């Protein structure tokens, strides 16, 4: 490849080439150089073994017997060949947009880039993968000619490495070069240009890409699994000393290896936009068994929803509430029914590659694993699912007229409102009469005889012009308000934190929420511990949730313009048991200790929106209530112990049937910030205003939930 030193770069700027061009280019280059270095180290003993009469030079250096020269030299050649193919692939994915800036601050190319058409580049990657698979096949064919067990095991490992590298790069790089690089502006970093970019190629995209693509993928990955199993059986038999008919095993495994690679490359030709396939499957399944769902709540929720399938009404609840119990139940049962060493080995074999494959891109921080089609499906079904499962769902926005009607005392409010309106109407009529009299008096000296009709027409024309001007001004003001609202950032504070606060994740998907905040798509921030257990970790990543750290908070707010989180945190979880006290003693506890979110709101000039969740703390209960112990373990461990969820049907993970009421307050505008350090007084003032707003919301809307009509709101720092 031709390298050149452009203007503005130093003399040694070309040496930076291995560290430019995007993450894919850097990783493939490093792998290639490492393999080349390893092959040179393997070839050095071969040179020493082939140099007769050099004992004085080689006695202190590693040597190999002459019987192993062919084995080591063949392994070195295979490793160097793999490194060469990886280097070619690194060149194919080089991205000139990922370059260091020159003296003028602009990024300039370090070389004359090799640019190929996407189809040609993808085909070249597939051909290189086939070459690697054939190399793995040939390595298996020479097993019977190797002198001993270590040599045969080494060649089996090399063959497996060739196959794994060929398959992963053919599917990952081949698909990316053909579909991903042109469908996204992310370049070689692989970051989606937008959340809704469904046309971008993704490495993990189950049931997406069209029927033909899914079918050929299923066949190729089945062959892949069969090949890996055959190679594992071959190595197990070699180690056990019972291996026989090496050529038969080698032909079978090698043929499957090449066929799997060919089928994998062929499947790339059938790929179609994944925007519809998975979403259509989910929507079809959601409507398989229909049922009418109605709401008993008020507010801004729909009083009745169209027919919804059984899956659409229940799967959102199952996906959010069951994964934690499924994982920990499997964990416990494996140690109960299996020997300790077998259970431990099984979990290590599962968890190590699981975290290795799913941790790339830091999904808990960046949200890179989210599935837009799954989020859209949740948005289509979540309100119906909540109404079907909990019996009643009410979403109230404090700025609505409907919310004012709900908050007002019925009879007194109606009487007061009617009297006020009548008085305003009488005043308006009287004012219009005065204006008309004064207008006629002013125009009388100028008009005589039949000129009275002309004066009336003139007044009507002036009134129409004024009305048009007012309408234009109103339209301009509304347009400016919409523009300002589009630029506005929001921090939604969701309280209280229940034992399992799914409402903070469900609420941003609801059409009732989007109706009041059009174009606002908050990122739900959850506890970091959620991103450790398998299954629930995957559901949260696919749903676009992220961890509630300061760095992620600022990143999500800058990226999406809105976040939703629980300011009280798990400290409120410790007090959830008070919601189950008898009527008259029942309390709803809000934790007020944290103030960092108020400081961020001022620094980022984000409006702070209080969200009061009534019924969230009643969905699940702790089977063992030991408040003192749970508060102590929370302070020491960051998590209350014991923590045994109890929901519907005893110890099931599914929530109870209790009404849900979500009250969304008016946005609190933070004080102006000019870049100076935020004053503590401003933080305290915004903090007090936020919790004052929550108290006001509770005082005016707590009667909407039957369990909290006589309950007391408690604000605490402990």
PyMOL commands that set and color helices and strands:
alter all, ss='L'
color gray80, all
select helices_A, chain A and resi 13-19+23-49+55-58+66-92+118-141+143-145+149-183+187-189+211-240+246-270+277-286+310-321+323-337+340-358+363-366+372-390+401-407+410-444+449-487+503-509+511-516+528-531+536-542+550-560+570-573+576-580+596-604+616-618+627-637+680-704+706-708
alter helices_A, ss='H'
color red, helices_A
select strands_A, chain A and resi 290-294+304-309+393-397+489-495+523-526+546-547+562-565+587-591+606-614+621-622+645-646+660-664+712-716
alter strands_A, ss='S'
color yellow, strands_A
deselect
rebuild
show_as cartoon
